[in-house]
């Protein structure tokens, strides 16, 4: 039996989802896709879970992106991408309306950046380094990177990172809005867990409604967005 590529645990209304391939810096493979899908689905559906913390095991990094030794065995890059899309993991990320916190350290590359951008709050350790290598590998980012990254940091910064494969250290990452906070590596998980506990202490319906208002409102005209906000205010207020 193979070791789980994702570890899942729950405590104090917090789901901890940990990428667990430390020998290869948590490279994203098919098994991790399936394990991550199951873990996130569990957290989404569990009414006892109010907040989710996503992190990576090992000392070297959060995630170095797709495991090219595995996806590279496909007959073509197109088929390799199709394999990655067989379970809509990114759609699952987007469907979760509970606060998601990404705790990022070391190498955060490709799919690692994409997963981080699908979280609501990103906390990085002072040794974190971010990059998007797909174009340098003769591929267009096709696991959400062109869309999620641009929404997080804006089109200009996203194009810079995607087209050049430039490496961005944690201090620059916080300056451009890729992460919200930088802490010492030894304090990373304590900081993420402290924030998770704070969020988990709040009304889960209010948390969900506030996140929905922001996320869904991005795709609406402001008039429609304001109506959505009012409707969600009334729903969350009636639950208090």
Buried (B, 14 or more C-beta within 10 A) or exposed (E): EEEBBBBBEBEEBBBBBBBBBBEBBBBBBBBBBBBBBBBBBBBBEEEEBBBBBBBBBBEBBBBBBBBBEBBEEBEEBEEBBEBBEEBEBBEBBEEBBBBBBBBBBBBBBBBBBBBBBBBBBBBBBBBBBBBBBBBEEEBEBBBBBBBBBBEBBEEEBBBBBBEEBEBBBBEBBBEBEBBBBBBEBEEBBEBBBEBBBEBBEEEBBBBBBBBBBEEBBEEEEEEEBEEBBEEBBEBBEEEE
